[in-house]
Amino acid sequence: FTITKPPNTDGIVSFGSVAEQLVYEIQDPGAYHCPDVACDFTSVKIEEVSKDKVRVSGGRGLPPTDSYKVCCTIPDNFAAISMMLIVGHDAVAKARRTHETILGRARKILQEINMEDFIETRAEALGAHFDPNRDERDATEVVLKIGLKHKDKRAIGIYNREAVCAGVSFAQGTTGFGATGVSGKTSEVLRVFSLLVPKSSQTCEVVVGDKRFSVEVPTQGGFAGSASSSVRPVPAQAPVGELERVPLLKLCYARSGDKGNCANVALIARKPEYMPVLRHIVTADLVKKYFARRVKGSVERFDMPGIRALNFLCQDALGGG
């Protein structure tokens, strides 16, 4: 099929934009499961036909499984995310001290009124670092992002109330967005719980007005395994000759997505000749090491040679999903 857009409209349709969308939120590209088909994206090809016109070909459909995936949501306490702007010297240290001080005050109040401690707290100084495993202590402007989780939303309100004074009595250069202090909205957390149910145990119906029609659908499945197991990847090759250190974005496009407690990170080589070097350098172990503070589970690499891409599936990467 061909992808394009109306003339004289915003946006761009190119190899990069279409490839990035293809790899969004996929796990194993050789077994992307839908109710009636298992999609194989490993051999998909994307070609730029003309300006803002791209042809996509090579996708395959495999027999589906004999199960449906059911996504349920269950209540999981309350959470809020707030932000503060902190500028000036030692911005990172001031951001951390600000959160620690407010959190200490809030915890003291919780103890006094016999309320439990927060289930989870997290503070990040956005803008302080590009590498998720180290800090840039010379940053002079950061956004303090604060995450709180508690079984009682009143506890989060106590933290927010104590944070109001930060703009007038803490370090100079501290302010919220639009007003003094923190104003994160407290919401109930709905956690995703996924499970499989046999297709044969379900009845499919179409409802039109007050009439219901049963629809026969295949339930036997037949999925034999992922096509990724038979992919012939581009051979990895170490760079040779005179070398230059460049940012990864110079060599590839990238796209990531989330599914429950998993995240995927896909790299798409900008040129075919970059792919052997990318496969040599960017291994699953390297990605696991780079995101060590975030990814608690395994990292698996899948090849998509049709679009010269590598898709990394990171398990236990999103704090429970």
C-alpha positions in Angstrom: 0.0 0.0 0.0 1.0 3.7 -0.4 1.0 6.4 2.2 0.7 10.0 1.3 -1.0 13.2 2.4 -3.0 16.0 0.9 -1.0 18.7 -0.9 -0.1 22.0 0.9 -0.6 20.5 4.4 1.7 20.3 7.3 3.8 17.3 8.3 6.0 15.0 6.3 5.6 11.5 4.8 9.1 10.0 4.4 11.0 6.8 5.0 11.9 8.0 8.5 8.4 9.1 9.6 6.8 5.9 8.4 9.5 3.6 9.8 9.3 5.3 13.2 5.5 4.7 13.3 5.9 1.1 12.3 8.1 0.3 15.3 6.0 2.2 17.8 5.0 0.1 20.8 5.9 -3.3 19.2 7.7 -6.0 21.1 8.7 -9.0 18.9 8.3 -7.7 15.3 8.0 -11.3 14.1 4.9 -12.0 16.2 2.7 -8.9 16.6 -0.5 -10.6 17.8 -3.9 -9.4 16.7 -7.2 -11.4 17.3 -7.3 -12.8 13.8 -3.6 -12.7 12.7 0.0 -12.7 13.9 1.8 -10.0 12.0 5.3 -10.4 10.7 7.0 -7.0 10.3 10.6 -8.4 9.9 10.6 -8.2 6.1 8.6 -5.0 5.7 10.2 -2.6 3.2 9.6 1.2 3.0 10.4 3.1 -0.1 10.1 6.8 -0.9 8.3 7.0 -4.2 8.3 10.8 -4.4 7.9 13.8 -2.1 5.5 12.9 0.7 4.7 9.5 -0.9 5.9 6.2 0.5 5.2 2.6 -0.5 5.1 -0.1 2.2 5.4 -3.7 1.2 6.6 -7.1 2.5 4.4 -7.5 5.5 3.2 -11.1 6.2 0.3 -12.6 8.1 0.8 -15.8 10.1 -2.0 -17.9 11.8 -3.1 -16.4 15.1 -3.0 -18.0 18.5 -6.0 -19.8 20.0 -6.4 -17.1 22.8 -7.6 -13.6 23.1 -5.6 -11.0 25.1 -7.7 -9.2 27.7 -6.6 -5.9 29.2 -8.2 -5.1 32.5 -7.7 -2.1 34.8 -7.6 -2.3 38.6 -7.5 0.5 41.1 -4.0 1.0 42.5 -4.0 3.9 45.0 -3.5 7.6 44.1 -0.7 9.5 42.5 0.3 13.0 41.4 3.1 14.5 39.3 4.2 18.0 40.0 6.9 20.3 38.7 9.0 23.2 39.9 11.4 25.5 38.0 14.7 26.0 39.8 17.5 28.3 38.4 20.9 29.5 39.5 24.1 27.9 40.7 23.9 24.4 42.1 20.4 24.0 40.6 20.5 20.2 40.8 21.5 20.2 44.5 18.9 22.8 45.3 16.2 20.8 43.5 17.0 17.7 45.5 17.2 19.5 48.8 13.9 21.2 48.1 12.1 17.9 47.5 13.8 16.3 50.5 12.8 19.2 52.8 9.2 19.2 51.7 9.0 15.4 51.8 10.4 15.4 55.4 7.8 18.0 56.5 5.0 16.0 54.9 6.1 12.7 56.5 6.3 14.3 59.9 2.7 15.5 59.5 1.6 12.1 58.3 3.1 10.5 61.5 1.4 13.0 63.7 -2.0 12.2 62.3 -1.3 8.4 62.2 -1.3 8.1 58.4 1.0 5.7 56.5 4.1 6.8 54.6 4.0 7.3 50.8 4.1 4.1 48.8 6.5 5.6 46.3 8.2 8.9 45.8 10.5 10.0 42.9 12.2 13.3 42.2 14.1 14.0 39.0 16.0 17.1 37.9 15.0 17.4 34.2 17.6 19.2 32.1 20.4 18.2 34.4 21.6 15.2 32.3 21.3 13.5 29.0 22.9 10.2 30.2 20.3 8.6 32.6 23.1 7.2 34.7 24.9 10.3 35.7 24.3 13.9 36.8 25.6 17.2 35.5 26.3 19.1 38.6 27.0 22.4 36.7 23.4 22.7 35.4 22.1 26.2 36.2 18.4 25.6 35.3 16.4 22.5 36.0 12.8 21.4 36.2 12.2 19.4 39.4 9.7 16.7 38.5 8.1 15.1 41.6 6.1 11.9 41.7 4.1 10.7 44.7 1.9 7.7 45.4 -0.2 7.0 48.4 -3.3 5.0 49.3 -5.0 8.2 50.6 -5.1 11.2 48.3 -5.1 13.5 51.3 -1.4 12.7 51.9 -0.5 14.1 48.5 -2.5 17.2 49.4 -0.3 17.6 52.5 2.9 17.5 50.4 1.5 20.1 48.0 0.4 22.4 50.8 3.9 22.2 52.4 5.5 23.0 49.0 3.7 26.3 48.6 6.3 28.0 50.7 9.2 26.9 48.5 8.8 29.8 46.2 9.2 32.5 48.9 11.3 30.9 51.7 13.6 28.3 50.0 16.5 28.9 47.6 16.2 31.9 45.3 15.1 31.1 41.8 12.5 28.6 42.8 9.0 28.9 41.3 6.1 26.8 40.1 4.6 27.0 36.6 1.9 29.7 36.7 2.0 30.2 40.4 4.2 29.8 43.5 4.6 26.2 44.7 3.4 22.9 43.3 0.0 22.2 41.9 0.0 18.6 40.8 -3.5 17.1 40.3 -4.1 13.9 42.3 -5.7 11.1 40.4 -6.6 7.5 41.0 -4.0 5.1 39.5 -5.5 2.5 37.2 -3.0 -0.4 36.7 -3.2 -2.6 33.6 -3.6 -6.3 34.2 -3.4 -8.5 31.1 -4.5 -12.1 30.7 -5.3 -14.7 28.0 -8.6 -16.4 27.6 -9.3 -19.3 25.2 -11.1 -18.1 22.0 -13.4 -21.2 22.2 -14.8 -20.0 25.5 -16.1 -16.8 24.0 -19.1 -16.0 21.7 -18.8 -13.2 19.2 -21.9 -11.2 18.5 -22.9 -8.2 16.4 -25.6 -5.9 18.0 -27.8 -3.8 15.7 -30.4 -1.9 17.6 -32.2 -4.4 19.8 -31.1 -7.4 17.6 -28.1 -9.6 18.3 -26.5 -11.8 15.7 -24.0 -14.6 16.5 -20.9 -14.6 14.3 -18.8 -17.7 13.8 -15.0 -17.0 14.0 -12.1 -19.4 13.8 -10.9 -20.4 17.3 -8.3 -23.1 16.6 -5.4 -20.8 16.2 -2.4 -22.4 14.5 0.4 -20.0 15.4 3.7 -22.0 15.2 6.2 -19.5 16.4 7.8 -16.1 15.8 9.2 -15.3 12.4 12.1 -13.6 14.2 13.7 -16.9 14.8 14.4 -17.3 11.1 15.4 -13.7 10.3 18.8 -13.3 8.5 20.2 -10.1 10.0 22.7 -7.8 8.5 26.1 -9.1 9.6 27.7 -7.0 12.3 31.0 -5.3 11.5 33.3 -3.2 13.6 34.2 0.2 12.1 37.6 0.4 10.4 39.9 3.1 9.2 40.0 6.6 10.7 37.2 7.0 13.2 35.2 9.9 14.5 32.9 9.9 17.6 29.4 11.1 16.7 26.0 11.1 18.5 23.9 8.1 17.8 21.2 10.3 16.3 23.5 11.1 13.4 23.4 7.4 12.4 19.8 6.5 13.0 16.2 7.5 13.7 14.7 6.3 16.9 11.2 5.6 18.4 10.1 4.1 21.7 6.8 3.0 23.2 5.3 1.3 26.2 3.2 -1.8 26.8 2.3 -2.5 30.4 5.6 -2.8 32.3 7.7 -3.2 29.1 9.3 -0.5 26.8 10.7 -0.8 23.4 13.4 1.3 21.8 13.9 1.0 18.1 16.8 2.3 16.1 16.5 2.7 12.3 19.7 3.3 10.3 19.6 6.4 8.2 21.7 4.7 5.6 22.2 1.0 4.7 25.9 1.2 5.3 25.4 2.3 8.9 23.6 -1.0 9.8 26.6 -3.3 10.2 28.3 -0.9 12.6 25.1 -0.3 14.6 24.6 -4.1 15.0 28.2 -4.4 16.2 28.1 -1.6 18.7 24.5 -1.4 20.0 23.9 -4.7 21.6 21.3 -5.8 24.1 23.9 -5.8 26.9 24.9 -2.3 26.1 21.3 -1.1 26.1 20.7 -2.9 29.4 23.8 -1.2 30.9 22.8 2.2 29.7 19.4 2.1 31.2 20.5 0.2 34.3 18.7 2.6 36.7 15.4 2.2 34.8 15.3 -1.3 33.3 15.1 -4.0 36.0 14.5 -6.9 33.7 16.1 -8.4 30.6 16.7 -6.6 27.3 16.2 -8.5 24.0 17.2 -7.3 20.5 15.1 -8.1 17.4 16.3 -7.5 13.9 14.1 -5.9 11.2 16.4 -6.0 8.1 13.6 -4.9 5.8 13.8 -1.4 7.2 17.4 -1.7 8.6 16.2 -1.5 12.2 16.9 -2.9 15.6 14.2 -3.2 18.1 15.1 -3.6 21.8 12.5 -5.0 24.2 13.1 -3.9 27.8 11.3 -5.9 30.5 10.3 -4.5 33.9 11.1 -1.0 32.8 8.2 1.2 33.8 7.7 0.8 37.5 5.1 -1.9 37.3 3.2 -0.4 34.3 
